[in-house]
């Protein structure tokens, strides 16, 4: 699977066709067959502090539900209401009008490919230094009259992932941004489409090996939680949760699976160490 960097910010919206749900094939998270996610009790992680702009944008988003006539009058058939609503939410909460980089799938579902995600946006964050990856494609992004009035948009979520940067790492161009988190997201999306099972806060899944294939990291599984900074937003197609992937060790996964460790306790422990739930491949 390959992601390509579009030549300009507008090119990222070139795929206007309606998402085709349920296509694709099963592939493991790191090209190995994953086990089914383990369902546990869910609960929110802490509280998100909104600045005034974020608050206003969120209120606008949550009042964005429209009836079909208003939808048809407001949006053109070649528009992307879901994508635009996500962009507005990210701009409000991250304090910038657009991502530092956006990688589009070489051939997404809409064009007959095997990539469920249309793309992944990458934000270079400071204090603390990390890369924030955000998927586009698990919710309904493009004009779709059948999606109007739904409670949830598409699968109801988009994935996020925060990867710690070392002091020497300062990516400014696309070759500097690691591809493996985007491939990881794409494989998770394939799992969702193939199995028809979605992820929620408190779910977890094994990667069948290091989350970065070929590395020596002890992070071999993923825990999902509500993104502590992005939360959720409403779109003309329904609600979208931002679900963060957090790398965990094999021992932590075994504890969750054996019910000797609760997902909520582990989430709280990691949030206490890193409020933004940043994954470090070197940290043990």
Secondary structure, 3 states (H helix, E strand, C coil): CCEEECCCHHHHHCCCCCCCCCCCCCCCCCCCCCCCCECCCCCCCCCCCCCHHHHHHHHHHHCCCCCHHHHHHHCCCCCCHHHHHHHHHHHHHHCCCCCCEEEEECCEHHHCCCECCCEEEEEEECCCCEEEEEEECCCCCCCCHHHCCCCEEEEEEEEEEEEECCCCCCCCCHHHCCCHHHHHHHHHHHHHHHHCCCCCCCCEEECCCCCCCCCCCCEEEEEEEECCCCCEEEECCEEEEEEEEEEEEHHHHHHHHCCCCCHHHHHHHHHHHCCCCCECCCCC
